[in-house]
Amino acid sequence: MARDKAQVKPNSIIQGDCVEILSGLRSPVADLIFADPPFNIGYKYDVYQDRRKYDDYYAWTQSWMAACVKKALKPRGSMWVAIGDEYAAEVKTIGDRLGLHLRNWIIWHYTFGQATKRKFARSHAHLFYWTRDAKEFAFNDMAVRIPSARQTTYADRRANPAGKMPDDVWSFSRVCGTFNERVDWHPCQMPEKVLERIVKVSSDPRQLVLDPFSGSGTTCSVAARLGRKYIGIDLSADYVANSRQRIADTLAGKRAKTDIAENPESLRHLRKVGGGGTGKRRGHTPKPQPSVKTSENPAAEPVMPLFPARQAGA
């Protein structure tokens, strides 16, 4: 049964199945969709079983992505999907087949990785960024620029005072138990700073942000705080109720944030700023140091010569 847009009201969290709800829309509602689906790695949610066979999970992923793109996303809208290594390739392929235009395949380096003994510790997730149209879409670069190395390190007078666009590797910590924004009623929570960057760059104030797997309510909380309308969908009645309260507390100023950005506000006053600063003269190349450490644990490594001695006959 088709749903009128009035039944899927802005600024609401809806309990239900996102495929069923979005498939019933009569017309698109979302300027921005951010989806952080279950990764199919065995997380313990309260009503969803995060352990499906490959074919079942793939078919389900096709279903919810199709519902988002074909039914919910506006012609000039953007769609972001967060996913782990196990299904990153599949999600990318599905997005391409749905006719989306890939703008970036971003790596979120979350710095607080998993402990491992027989392989390198995983400390990243994938963020796919698509647009519905190849040329017409929101992209507010000035809202997300960060200081460049010319400003923070080199005191280079050529630095753009507006900073630079972030690279396609983002460094934000996962939400740890000690963080102010951590909730105790959901097992998997995105950092507000990650969503803040996405919402700022891919939507304008008063536009609508949709999260089909609302979970802990991070997307909707950030959208509301930044002056966007929002719609969240989740299977869990408890998650829906708690998310609504989280949003209300956020708007009332009752929730403290944790500054885990690439450019923490608390440290900005300590950094050098370019644009006529006291850096070295243009064209000056400092002399190389005689040696350099080469590992993440320099104290445990021998000192390697920067310029090895020339061998006889070389």
Backbone as CSV, one residue per row, in Angstrom:
resi,resn,N_x,N_y,N_z,CA_x,CA_y,CA_z,C_x,C_y,C_z
1,MET,0.849,-1.195,0.000,0.000,0.000,0.000,0.886,1.246,0.000
2,ALA,0.630,2.148,-0.943,1.449,3.354,-1.060,1.224,4.285,0.111
3,ARG,2.320,4.903,0.536,2.245,5.867,1.626,2.329,7.269,1.062
4,ASP,1.472,8.152,1.527,1.580,9.556,1.192,2.749,10.146,1.964
5,LYS,3.400,11.169,1.383,4.522,11.810,2.082,4.106,12.354,3.437
6,ALA,2.840,12.733,3.560,2.370,13.272,4.835,2.385,12.210,5.920
7,GLN,2.305,10.928,5.532,2.329,9.852,6.514,3.746,9.533,6.970
8,VAL,4.727,9.872,6.125,6.130,9.766,6.506,6.579,11.190,6.816
9,LYS,6.322,11.608,8.017,6.467,13.013,8.370,7.920,13.396,8.625
10,PRO,8.309,14.584,8.178,9.639,15.092,8.533,9.770,15.227,10.048
11,ASN,11.025,15.143,10.491,11.360,15.254,11.911,10.670,14.171,12.727
12,SER,10.816,12.935,12.253,10.229,11.803,12.961,11.118,10.577,12.821
13,ILE,11.045,9.704,13.817,11.682,8.393,13.776,10.552,7.376,13.698
14,ILE,10.577,6.525,12.690,9.483,5.593,12.418,9.927,4.171,12.740
15,GLN,9.103,3.441,13.431,9.390,2.034,13.677,8.852,1.209,12.515
16,GLY,9.713,0.358,11.960,9.269,-0.498,10.880,10.417,-0.926,9.996
17,ASP,10.074,-1.656,8.935,11.035,-2.160,7.970,11.259,-1.087,6.900
18,CYS,12.511,-0.688,6.688,12.783,0.417,5.776,12.400,0.081,4.333
19,VAL,12.537,-1.181,3.920,12.182,-1.552,2.552,10.683,-1.382,2.342
20,GLU,9.897,-1.848,3.299,8.441,-1.718,3.179,8.010,-0.256,3.212
21,ILE,8.569,0.509,4.123,8.163,1.907,4.275,8.568,2.736,3.061
22,LEU,9.807,2.594,2.607,10.275,3.400,1.489,9.649,2.959,0.169
23,SER,9.401,1.668,0.020,8.787,1.178,-1.216,7.383,1.735,-1.405
24,GLY,6.750,2.142,-0.310,5.397,2.668,-0.387,5.303,4.158,-0.629
25,LEU,6.435,4.846,-0.736,6.393,6.288,-0.973,5.852,6.598,-2.363
26,ARG,5.029,7.620,-2.446,4.479,8.047,-3.733,5.455,8.933,-4.504
27,SER,6.329,9.636,-3.799,7.296,10.523,-4.442,8.505,10.678,-3.526
28,PRO,9.665,11.063,-4.078,10.891,11.158,-3.288,10.789,12.193,-2.166
29,VAL,11.471,11.929,-1.063,11.432,12.825,0.085,12.805,13.312,0.521
30,ALA,13.882,12.610,0.146,15.195,12.836,0.758,16.149,13.602,-0.150
31,ASP,16.752,14.641,0.405,17.842,15.347,-0.269,19.177,14.647,0.001
32,LEU,19.247,13.984,1.135,20.447,13.240,1.524,20.019,11.971,2.239
33,ILE,20.613,10.852,1.833,20.410,9.582,2.530,21.753,9.134,3.081
34,PHE,21.783,8.837,4.369,22.948,8.195,4.969,22.501,6.862,5.536
35,ALA,23.147,5.794,5.098,22.780,4.448,5.551,23.992,3.761,6.167
36,ASP,23.812,3.288,7.366,24.824,2.498,8.066,24.167,1.166,8.416
37,PRO,24.034,0.252,7.433,23.283,-0.984,7.658,24.054,-1.962,8.542
38,PRO,23.395,-2.963,9.062,24.127,-4.050,9.726,25.159,-4.641,8.771
39,PHE,26.352,-4.920,9.279,27.456,-5.372,8.425,27.454,-6.880,8.175
40,ASN,26.509,-7.598,8.792,26.443,-9.057,8.678,27.678,-9.730,9.276
41,ILE,28.073,-9.245,10.451,29.258,-9.781,11.126,28.932,-10.254,12.546
42,GLY,27.627,-10.361,12.856,27.245,-10.948,14.136,27.033,-9.982,15.277
43,TYR,26.799,-8.698,14.999,26.470,-7.759,16.074,25.167,-8.183,16.764
44,LYS,25.070,-7.913,18.030,23.883,-8.300,18.795,22.933,-7.110,18.928
45,TYR,22.029,-6.994,17.955,20.963,-6.000,18.042,19.782,-6.628,18.777
46,ASP,18.819,-5.810,19.194,17.766,-6.390,20.028,16.706,-7.170,19.234
47,VAL,16.434,-6.771,17.970,15.404,-7.490,17.215,15.892,-7.972,15.845
48,TYR,17.095,-7.624,15.461,17.615,-8.013,14.145,18.753,-9.014,14.315
49,GLN,18.745,-10.083,13.512,19.797,-11.088,13.550,20.853,-10.753,12.497
50,ASP,22.011,-10.333,12.962,23.063,-9.861,12.064,23.975,-11.007,11.611
51,ARG,23.375,-12.061,11.117,24.151,-13.185,10.610,23.320,-13.920,9.577
52,ARG,23.446,-13.478,8.315,22.703,-14.088,7.222,23.668,-14.800,6.285
53,LYS,23.124,-15.727,5.503,23.931,-16.330,4.460,24.229,-15.280,3.401
54,TYR,25.314,-15.477,2.670,25.776,-14.473,1.717,24.686,-14.068,0.733
55,ASP,24.060,-15.020,0.088,23.058,-14.707,-0.930,21.873,-13.950,-0.339
56,ASP,21.481,-14.319,0.869,20.367,-13.652,1.536,20.723,-12.201,1.854
57,TYR,21.921,-11.989,2.403,22.349,-10.631,2.741,22.507,-9.778,1.487
58,TYR,23.051,-10.359,0.430,23.237,-9.610,-0.813,21.889,-9.189,-1.395
59,ALA,20.936,-10.120,-1.424,19.615,-9.791,-1.959,18.934,-8.722,-1.122
60,TRP,19.082,-8.818,0.192,18.500,-7.806,1.084,19.146,-6.441,0.854
61,THR,20.456,-6.422,0.663,21.152,-5.165,0.390,20.657,-4.547,-0.913
62,GLN,20.472,-5.372,-1.926,19.899,-4.876,-3.176,18.525,-4.249,-2.946
63,SER,17.719,-4.883,-2.090,16.350,-4.409,-1.859,16.325,-3.054,-1.184
64,TRP,17.097,-2.892,-0.089,17.008,-1.624,0.623,17.695,-0.491,-0.147
65,MET,18.776,-0.809,-0.872,19.416,0.236,-1.663,18.515,0.679,-2.820
66,ALA,17.833,-0.271,-3.440,16.901,0.074,-4.520,15.753,0.930,-4.002
67,ALA,15.229,0.580,-2.826,14.144,1.379,-2.242,14.607,2.801,-1.960
68,CYS,15.828,2.935,-1.463,16.373,4.273,-1.192,16.507,5.087,-2.472
69,VAL,17.100,4.477,-3.494,17.414,5.212,-4.721,16.170,5.476,-5.557
70,LYS,15.362,4.450,-5.772,14.242,4.562,-6.705,13.015,5.237,-6.104
71,LYS,12.865,5.156,-4.792,11.644,5.673,-4.168,11.864,6.899,-3.284
72,ALA,13.012,6.997,-2.624,13.182,8.033,-1.599,14.081,9.188,-2.009
73,LEU,15.071,8.952,-2.872,16.087,9.964,-3.155,15.628,10.928,-4.248
74,LYS,15.740,12.206,-3.970,15.353,13.233,-4.933,16.339,13.281,-6.106
75,PRO,15.922,13.874,-7.238,16.776,13.895,-8.439,18.146,14.517,-8.224
76,ARG,18.260,15.498,-7.331,19.553,16.126,-7.066,20.130,15.685,-5.711
77,GLY,19.648,14.561,-5.229,20.061,14.097,-3.913,21.383,13.352,-3.911
78,SER,21.905,13.160,-2.700,23.151,12.414,-2.476,22.881,11.242,-1.550
79,MET,23.677,10.183,-1.726,23.521,8.998,-0.884,24.887,8.534,-0.416
80,TRP,24.970,8.288,0.883,26.180,7.778,1.514,25.862,6.438,2.171
81,VAL,26.792,5.493,2.062,26.639,4.192,2.717,27.928,3.853,3.441
82,ALA,27.809,3.485,4.712,28.946,3.000,5.494,28.891,1.478,5.523
83,ILE,30.034,0.827,5.298,30.056,-0.630,5.270,31.459,-1.121,5.605
84,GLY,31.563,-2.359,6.036,32.852,-2.955,6.356,33.489,-3.625,5.155
85,ASP,34.672,-4.197,5.375,35.406,-4.843,4.290,34.630,-5.977,3.638
86,GLU,33.863,-6.718,4.440,33.256,-7.956,3.957,32.333,-7.753,2.761
87,TYR,31.637,-6.599,2.705,30.665,-6.379,1.638,30.861,-5.035,0.927
88,ALA,32.027,-4.430,1.063,32.263,-3.144,0.424,32.157,-3.249,-1.100
89,ALA,32.755,-4.275,-1.674,32.725,-4.427,-3.129,31.297,-4.621,-3.630
90,GLU,30.511,-5.406,-2.888,29.126,-5.655,-3.296,28.292,-4.377,-3.245
91,VAL,28.451,-3.608,-2.174,27.694,-2.363,-2.046,28.056,-1.397,-3.170
92,LYS,29.331,-1.313,-3.498,29.762,-0.433,-4.577,29.138,-0.862,-5.903
93,THR,29.143,-2.160,-6.179,28.584,-2.671,-7.430,27.083,-2.421,-7.515
94,ILE,26.372,-2.629,-6.414,24.927,-2.392,-6.400,24.630,-0.919,-6.666
95,GLY,25.373,-0.027,-6.019,25.174,1.396,-6.246,25.388,1.779,-7.703
96,ASP,26.416,1.220,-8.316,26.685,1.496,-9.726,25.535,1.004,-10.604
97,ARG,25.043,-0.191,-10.319,23.974,-0.767,-11.138,22.652,-0.023,-10.978
98,LEU,22.504,0.660,-9.866,21.297,1.465,-9.659,21.383,2.817,-10.358
99,GLY,22.488,3.071,-11.014,22.628,4.305,-11.776,23.156,5.484,-10.997
100,LEU,23.661,5.238,-9.792,24.236,6.327,-9.007,25.614,6.704,-9.552
101,HIS,26.039,7.912,-9.261,27.331,8.409,-9.723,28.281,8.501,-8.527
102,LEU,29.307,7.680,-8.531,30.244,7.634,-7.410,31.139,8.863,-7.418
103,ARG,31.084,9.625,-6.335,31.932,10.804,-6.186,33.218,10.479,-5.424
104,ASN,33.073,9.701,-4.362,34.240,9.302,-3.563,34.020,7.942,-2.923
105,TRP,35.106,7.197,-2.818,35.156,5.992,-1.988,36.088,6.365,-0.841
106,ILE,35.504,6.735,0.280,36.261,7.288,1.403,36.588,6.195,2.415
107,ILE,37.775,6.259,2.941,38.179,5.368,4.033,38.091,6.151,5.334
108,TRP,37.294,5.643,6.241,37.232,6.220,7.586,38.205,5.445,8.465
109,HIS,39.314,6.079,8.809,40.310,5.487,9.709,39.919,5.862,11.127
110,TYR,39.471,4.876,11.891,38.917,5.230,13.193,39.878,5.096,14.351
111,THR,41.141,4.899,14.091,42.256,5.056,15.034,42.220,4.147,16.252
112,PHE,41.054,3.677,16.623,40.929,2.829,17.821,40.471,1.460,17.331
113,GLY,41.432,0.705,16.759,41.095,-0.533,16.069,40.935,-1.733,16.987
114,GLN,40.719,-2.869,16.354,40.514,-4.114,17.088,41.862,-4.771,17.371
115,ALA,41.978,-5.404,18.524,43.207,-6.108,18.875,43.289,-7.411,18.090
116,THR,44.436,-7.673,17.461,44.638,-8.899,16.696,46.004,-9.474,16.998
117,LYS,46.166,-10.768,16.739,47.439,-11.440,16.963,48.016,-12.039,15.688
118,ARG,47.158,-12.399,14.737,47.629,-13.111,13.559,47.393,-12.347,12.258
119,LYS,47.039,-11.090,12.362,46.908,-10.228,11.194,47.002,-8.788,11.665
120,PHE,47.136,-7.851,10.726,47.178,-6.440,11.091,45.810,-6.009,11.614
121,ALA,45.829,-5.132,12.597,44.585,-4.699,13.226,43.755,-3.870,12.260
122,ARG,42.496,-4.240,12.140,41.599,-3.455,11.292,41.184,-2.193,12.029
123,SER,41.330,-1.062,11.372,40.954,0.202,12.004,40.343,1.140,10.970
124,HIS,39.457,0.596,10.136,38.831,1.434,9.119,37.477,0.866,8.718
125,ALA,36.684,1.721,8.102,35.441,1.322,7.441,35.358,2.115,6.139
126,HIS,34.418,1.719,5.280,34.269,2.355,3.974,33.057,3.280,3.980
127,LEU,33.203,4.433,3.347,32.104,5.383,3.173,31.953,5.665,1.678
128,PHE,30.887,5.141,1.076,30.624,5.388,-0.331,29.759,6.633,-0.469
129,TYR,30.174,7.508,-1.359,29.448,8.762,-1.586,29.033,8.830,-3.045
130,TRP,27.709,8.746,-3.274,27.143,8.829,-4.617,26.228,10.045,-4.727
131,THR,25.965,10.451,-5.973,24.915,11.423,-6.244,23.965,10.823,-7.273
132,ARG,22.725,11.278,-7.228,21.724,10.783,-8.185,22.006,11.337,-9.582
133,ASP,22.401,12.603,-9.641,22.722,13.254,-10.905,24.224,13.486,-10.971
134,ALA,24.789,13.381,-12.169,26.237,13.505,-12.309,26.736,14.927,-12.089
135,LYS,25.881,15.932,-12.314,26.325,17.320,-12.251,25.564,18.181,-11.258
136,GLU,24.316,17.872,-10.996,23.492,18.709,-10.139,23.322,18.048,-8.768
137,PHE,23.965,18.617,-7.752,23.882,18.075,-6.395,24.464,19.104,-5.429
138,ALA,24.101,18.988,-4.172,24.645,19.871,-3.140,26.057,19.428,-2.773
139,PHE,26.967,20.392,-2.720,28.314,20.104,-2.229,28.881,21.390,-1.649
140,ASN,28.749,21.540,-0.342,29.101,22.768,0.360,30.535,22.691,0.882
141,ASP,31.477,22.899,-0.026,32.876,22.703,0.349,33.329,23.640,1.454
142,MET,32.817,24.877,1.461,33.266,25.833,2.463,32.817,25.458,3.875
143,ALA,31.840,24.573,3.972,31.336,24.176,5.287,32.199,23.116,5.955
144,VAL,33.096,22.483,5.184,33.840,21.355,5.757,35.350,21.479,5.564
145,ARG,35.816,22.617,5.094,37.255,22.777,4.890,38.011,22.724,6.221
146,ILE,39.231,22.229,6.135,40.089,22.132,7.316,41.419,22.820,7.009
147,PRO,42.177,23.235,8.032,43.479,23.852,7.776,44.395,22.915,6.992
148,SER,45.111,23.463,6.047,46.046,22.680,5.248,47.393,22.585,5.952
149,ALA,48.246,21.699,5.438,49.590,21.568,6.000,50.369,22.870,5.846
150,ARG,50.065,23.638,4.806,50.735,24.928,4.646,50.410,25.869,5.792
151,GLN,49.227,25.698,6.376,48.840,26.528,7.517,49.345,25.954,8.833
152,THR,49.153,24.635,9.015,49.405,24.031,10.328,50.866,23.682,10.571
153,THR,51.638,23.460,9.489,52.995,22.944,9.640,54.065,23.865,9.077
154,TYR,53.822,24.371,7.852,54.882,25.071,7.148,54.815,26.593,7.260
155,ALA,53.735,27.125,7.819,53.562,28.580,7.894,53.818,29.216,6.533
156,ASP,53.259,28.632,5.508,53.483,29.033,4.125,52.542,30.181,3.760
157,ARG,53.094,31.294,3.290,52.282,32.457,2.969,51.332,32.196,1.797
158,ARG,51.585,31.129,1.027,50.706,30.794,-0.087,49.456,30.042,0.364
159,ALA,49.349,29.737,1.637,48.218,28.959,2.132,46.896,29.680,1.874
160,ASN,45.921,28.918,1.462,44.568,29.455,1.307,43.985,29.661,2.701
161,PRO,43.640,30.881,3.078,43.123,31.115,4.433,41.833,30.356,4.715
162,ALA,41.137,29.907,3.661,39.912,29.117,3.854,40.209,27.655,4.124
163,GLY,41.496,27.263,4.065,41.846,25.879,4.298,41.694,25.041,3.042
164,LYS,41.630,23.722,3.226,41.528,22.811,2.086,40.399,21.822,2.321
165,MET,39.995,21.165,1.249,39.035,20.074,1.395,39.711,18.891,2.064
166,PRO,39.027,18.194,2.958,39.609,16.993,3.548,39.953,15.971,2.471
167,ASP,40.944,15.155,2.747,41.305,14.077,1.837,40.244,12.984,1.885
168,ASP,40.457,11.915,1.105,39.505,10.818,1.098,39.853,9.724,2.109
169,VAL,40.738,10.041,3.032,40.956,9.209,4.228,40.667,10.095,5.427
170,TRP,39.615,9.751,6.167,39.181,10.558,7.309,39.625,9.891,8.601
171,SER,40.195,10.661,9.505,40.649,10.133,10.788,39.778,10.663,11.920
172,PHE,38.881,9.824,12.368,38.034,10.118,13.526,37.985,8.860,14.390
173,SER,38.117,9.014,15.665,38.023,7.861,16.553,36.622,7.258,16.522
174,ARG,36.546,5.969,16.783,35.237,5.380,17.058,34.697,5.981,18.357
175,VAL,33.407,5.782,18.589,32.807,6.291,19.815,33.134,5.318,20.952
176,CYS,33.990,5.758,21.849,34.410,4.922,22.981,33.474,5.126,24.169
177,GLY,33.565,4.223,25.097,32.688,4.274,26.259,32.871,5.508,27.119
178,THR,34.034,6.149,27.021,34.312,7.338,27.830,33.842,8.630,27.173
179,PHE,33.351,8.561,25.948,32.968,9.775,25.224,31.623,10.300,25.709
180,ASN,31.497,11.614,25.706,30.247,12.231,26.149,29.051,11.792,25.324
181,GLU,29.254,11.580,24.037,28.126,11.271,23.156,27.712,9.802,23.191
182,ARG,28.448,8.969,23.903,28.152,7.537,23.936,26.811,7.264,24.608
183,VAL,25.981,6.401,23.965,24.739,5.947,24.569,24.938,4.511,25.042
184,ASP,24.192,4.114,26.053,24.387,2.774,26.614,23.320,1.783,26.182
185,TRP,22.495,2.160,25.208,21.390,1.295,24.819,21.497,0.780,23.383
186,HIS,22.640,1.027,22.736,22.840,0.554,21.366,24.284,0.073,21.210
187,PRO,24.518,-1.063,20.532,25.869,-1.626,20.478,26.786,-1.012,19.437
188,CYS,26.236,-0.234,18.510,27.042,0.249,17.383,26.656,1.690,17.085
189,GLN,27.569,2.618,17.309,27.227,4.038,17.238,28.239,4.800,16.397
190,MET,27.757,5.530,15.391,28.623,6.361,14.557,28.994,7.644,15.307
191,PRO,30.202,8.158,15.095,30.583,9.443,15.718,29.803,10.597,15.105
192,GLU,29.414,11.524,15.918,28.702,12.681,15.413,29.551,13.494,14.440
193,LYS,30.857,13.521,14.642,31.720,14.315,13.772,31.730,13.790,12.339
194,VAL,31.637,12.477,12.165,31.569,11.921,10.818,30.279,12.355,10.139
195,LEU,29.165,12.231,10.862,27.878,12.639,10.295,27.807,14.141,10.094
196,GLU,28.439,14.894,10.967,28.420,16.346,10.833,29.050,16.769,9.512
197,ARG,30.170,16.159,9.169,30.823,16.493,7.900,29.938,16.125,6.710
198,ILE,29.330,14.941,6.763,28.498,14.477,5.654,27.254,15.344,5.498
199,VAL,26.596,15.640,6.597,25.369,16.443,6.531,25.680,17.862,6.047
200,LYS,26.757,18.441,6.529,27.114,19.796,6.115,27.438,19.880,4.631
201,VAL,28.185,18.913,4.123,28.654,19.018,2.743,27.593,18.616,1.736
202,SER,26.696,17.694,2.097,25.769,17.122,1.124,24.318,17.552,1.296
203,SER,24.073,18.542,2.118,22.705,19.049,2.259,22.751,20.512,2.678
204,ASP,21.653,21.195,2.458,21.510,22.588,2.865,20.541,22.679,4.043
205,PRO,20.613,23.758,4.812,19.638,23.934,5.893,18.211,23.803,5.376
206,ARG,17.381,23.169,6.197,15.959,22.924,5.934,15.707,21.809,4.921
207,GLN,16.762,21.247,4.331,16.562,20.068,3.495,16.396,18.832,4.380
208,LEU,15.999,17.718,3.760,15.651,16.532,4.545,16.714,15.443,4.424
209,VAL,17.111,14.907,5.573,18.092,13.830,5.672,17.371,12.566,6.119
210,LEU,17.593,11.475,5.397,16.955,10.191,5.699,17.990,9.172,6.128
211,ASP,17.707,8.469,7.220,18.535,7.349,7.660,17.639,6.116,7.757
212,PRO,17.789,5.136,6.842,16.924,3.960,6.863,17.256,2.956,7.959
213,PHE,18.412,3.125,8.611,18.812,2.265,9.742,19.205,3.187,10.891
214,SER,18.224,3.826,11.475,18.470,4.928,12.400,19.267,4.510,13.626
215,GLY,19.022,3.306,14.133,19.834,2.777,15.226,19.906,3.683,16.433
216,SER,21.111,4.189,16.721,21.324,5.025,17.899,20.860,6.461,17.702
217,GLY,20.423,6.801,16.484,19.891,8.139,16.242,20.913,9.213,15.944
218,THR,22.155,8.821,15.658,23.197,9.818,15.426,22.888,10.708,14.225
219,THR,22.510,10.093,13.095,22.246,10.879,11.889,21.162,11.915,12.135
220,CYS,20.069,11.486,12.718,18.945,12.398,12.932,19.278,13.460,13.970
221,SER,20.036,13.101,14.989,20.444,14.084,15.998,21.313,15.174,15.391
222,VAL,22.269,14.762,14.564,23.152,15.734,13.918,22.364,16.591,12.936
223,ALA,21.492,15.955,12.152,20.682,16.711,11.196,19.846,17.769,11.908
224,ALA,19.209,17.382,13.004,18.382,18.334,13.748,19.216,19.474,14.309
225,ARG,20.376,19.156,14.852,21.250,20.183,15.422,21.736,21.161,14.357
226,LEU,21.891,20.686,13.110,22.389,21.528,12.032,21.278,22.184,11.220
227,GLY,20.067,22.108,11.697,18.977,22.808,11.043,18.397,22.113,9.840
228,ARG,18.592,20.793,9.737,17.980,20.011,8.683,16.765,19.271,9.214
229,LYS,15.851,18.940,8.318,14.767,18.033,8.665,15.299,16.611,8.575
230,TYR,14.626,15.685,9.212,15.142,14.320,9.244,13.998,13.316,9.278
231,ILE,14.308,12.117,8.796,13.444,10.943,8.968,14.357,9.771,9.271
232,GLY,14.074,9.074,10.349,14.803,7.866,10.693,13.859,6.684,10.709
233,ILE,14.372,5.509,10.364,13.580,4.286,10.365,14.368,3.207,11.090
234,ASP,13.707,2.464,11.956,14.368,1.353,12.638,13.353,0.303,13.027
235,LEU,13.797,-0.958,13.053,12.921,-2.066,13.435,12.590,-2.055,14.917
236,SER,13.506,-1.546,15.733,13.404,-1.671,17.182,12.586,-0.549,17.818
237,ALA,11.587,-0.933,18.573,10.789,0.062,19.299,11.634,0.772,20.353
238,ASP,12.531,0.038,20.999,13.385,0.653,22.014,14.349,1.665,21.394
239,TYR,14.968,1.298,20.280,15.888,2.219,19.626,15.161,3.477,19.156
240,VAL,13.951,3.307,18.650,13.164,4.453,18.196,12.858,5.391,19.360
241,ALA,12.388,4.836,20.468,12.039,5.659,21.629,13.262,6.376,22.187
242,ASN,14.373,5.659,22.304,15.588,6.271,22.837,16.162,7.319,21.895
243,SER,16.036,7.081,20.585,16.526,8.062,19.613,15.727,9.354,19.688
244,ARG,14.424,9.224,19.837,13.590,10.419,19.969,14.014,11.243,21.181
245,GLN,14.309,10.567,22.270,14.741,11.271,23.466,16.116,11.900,23.264
246,ARG,16.988,11.190,22.569,18.321,11.733,22.298,18.225,13.017,21.478
247,ILE,17.374,13.026,20.478,17.197,14.224,19.655,16.647,15.376,20.490
248,ALA,15.650,15.074,21.326,15.072,16.119,22.182,16.125,16.691,23.120
249,ASP,16.959,15.821,23.699,18.014,16.290,24.600,19.065,17.098,23.843
250,THR,19.377,16.676,22.613,20.346,17.410,21.800,19.863,18.825,21.523
251,LEU,18.626,18.944,21.107,18.077,20.261,20.783,17.909,21.129,22.015
252,ALA,17.754,20.481,23.178,17.627,21.233,24.424,18.984,21.578,25.033
253,GLY,20.067,21.163,24.373,21.401,21.455,24.878,21.815,20.622,26.062
254,LYS,21.192,19.450,26.216,21.484,18.613,27.382,22.557,17.557,27.110
255,ARG,22.993,17.432,25.860,23.982,16.413,25.531,25.299,17.082,25.149
256,ALA,26.371,16.719,25.845,27.697,17.249,25.532,28.315,16.452,24.395
257,LYS,29.112,17.137,23.554,29.797,16.478,22.454,31.228,16.153,22.862
258,THR,31.860,15.273,22.088,33.265,14.962,22.275,34.016,15.430,21.040
259,ASP,35.036,16.259,21.210,35.762,16.806,20.066,36.773,15.780,19.578
260,ILE,36.370,14.995,18.569,37.252,13.957,18.033,37.547,14.222,16.563
261,ALA,37.560,15.497,16.182,37.757,15.858,14.784,39.220,15.759,14.386
262,GLU,39.448,15.785,13.054,40.810,15.836,12.528,41.487,17.151,12.919
263,ASN,40.676,18.161,13.181,41.202,19.479,13.524,40.529,19.960,14.805
264,PRO,40.865,19.340,15.948,40.157,19.663,17.193,40.189,21.144,17.523
265,GLU,39.039,21.690,17.882,38.952,23.108,18.198,39.850,23.476,19.371
266,SER,39.997,22.545,20.319,40.775,22.847,21.519,42.263,23.010,21.231
267,LEU,42.726,22.562,20.052,44.150,22.646,19.725,44.463,23.691,18.661
268,ARG,43.443,24.311,18.095,43.684,25.198,16.962,44.549,26.407,17.325
269,HIS,44.431,26.892,18.559,45.193,28.083,18.935,46.687,27.792,19.039
270,LEU,47.076,26.517,19.070,48.483,26.152,19.183,49.153,26.001,17.823
271,ARG,48.372,26.064,16.747,48.906,25.769,15.435,49.370,27.017,14.702
272,LYS,50.360,26.819,13.829,50.841,27.903,12.986,49.803,28.189,11.912
273,VAL,49.757,29.401,11.461,48.830,29.793,10.413,49.604,30.501,9.320
274,GLY,49.396,30.081,8.074,50.106,30.683,6.954,49.475,31.997,6.537
275,GLY,49.876,32.471,5.348,49.335,33.721,4.837,50.107,34.907,5.393
276,GLY,51.431,34.942,5.132,52.237,36.071,5.607,52.865,35.805,6.950
277,GLY,52.999,34.527,7.324,53.563,34.183,8.621,55.077,34.271,8.625
278,THR,55.684,33.583,9.563,57.135,33.683,9.745,57.847,32.447,9.244
279,GLY,57.268,31.771,8.235,57.903,30.571,7.709,59.185,30.889,6.966
280,LYS,59.857,29.831,6.518,61.102,29.993,5.776,60.840,30.668,4.444
281,ARG,61.863,31.261,3.882,61.691,31.972,2.630,61.321,31.011,1.507
282,ARG,60.612,31.502,0.536,60.170,30.689,-0.590,61.384,30.142,-1.336
283,GLY,61.305,28.849,-1.655,62.384,28.233,-2.402,63.470,27.652,-1.514
284,HIS,63.430,27.901,-0.221,64.455,27.382,0.679,64.217,25.906,0.939
285,THR,65.246,25.087,0.780,65.157,23.656,1.050,66.066,23.331,2.211
286,PRO,65.517,22.878,3.327,66.367,22.569,4.477,67.298,21.398,4.176
287,LYS,68.473,21.419,4.803,69.423,20.338,4.611,68.877,19.052,5.220
288,PRO,69.091,17.910,4.535,68.602,16.648,5.089,69.318,16.285,6.371
289,GLN,68.588,15.664,7.278,69.181,15.183,8.509,70.009,13.940,8.204
290,PRO,70.995,13.636,9.020,71.894,12.527,8.710,71.253,11.150,8.820
291,SER,70.152,11.002,9.525,69.542,9.686,9.670,68.059,9.847,9.919
292,VAL,67.342,8.744,9.771,65.900,8.787,9.950,65.412,7.464,10.511
293,LYS,64.470,7.522,11.434,63.832,6.318,11.948,62.752,5.890,10.966
294,THR,62.514,4.591,10.847,61.665,4.115,9.766,60.426,3.357,10.189
295,SER,60.111,3.242,11.459,58.964,2.439,11.845,58.012,3.209,12.726
296,GLU,56.851,2.577,13.030,55.888,3.182,13.929,56.429,3.206,15.357
297,ASN,57.431,2.373,15.646,58.058,2.311,16.958,59.546,2.582,16.761
298,PRO,59.924,3.843,16.503,61.295,4.151,16.105,62.346,3.668,17.086
299,ALA,62.030,3.668,18.380,63.031,3.290,19.371,63.465,1.839,19.216
300,ALA,62.614,1.018,18.601,62.918,-0.404,18.461,63.641,-0.722,17.161
301,GLU,63.856,0.265,16.290,64.457,0.040,14.985,65.859,0.621,14.938
302,PRO,66.762,-0.010,14.159,68.086,0.594,13.967,67.969,1.871,13.164
303,VAL,68.949,2.741,13.339,68.974,3.989,12.582,69.434,3.675,11.161
304,MET,68.638,4.096,10.161,68.960,3.843,8.767,69.498,5.133,8.148
305,PRO,70.627,5.084,7.480,71.168,6.289,6.835,70.199,6.811,5.789
306,LEU,70.043,8.115,5.756,69.170,8.708,4.758,69.790,8.619,3.373
307,PHE,71.125,8.784,3.298,71.844,8.659,2.028,72.959,7.634,2.227
308,PRO,72.736,6.345,1.883,73.761,5.313,2.097,75.048,5.637,1.372
309,ALA,76.146,5.190,1.961,77.452,5.442,1.341,77.531,4.763,-0.011
310,ARG,78.185,5.379,-0.980,78.332,4.844,-2.312,79.251,3.630,-2.259
311,GLN,78.820,2.518,-2.861,79.610,1.309,-2.867,80.611,1.345,-4.030
312,ALA,81.722,0.679,-3.828,82.736,0.624,-4.886,82.152,-0.032,-6.121
313,GLY,82.374,0.593,-7.267,81.897,0.055,-8.532,80.459,0.394,-8.824
314,ALA,79.776,1.106,-7.904,78.374,1.434,-8.143,78.259,2.626,-9.052
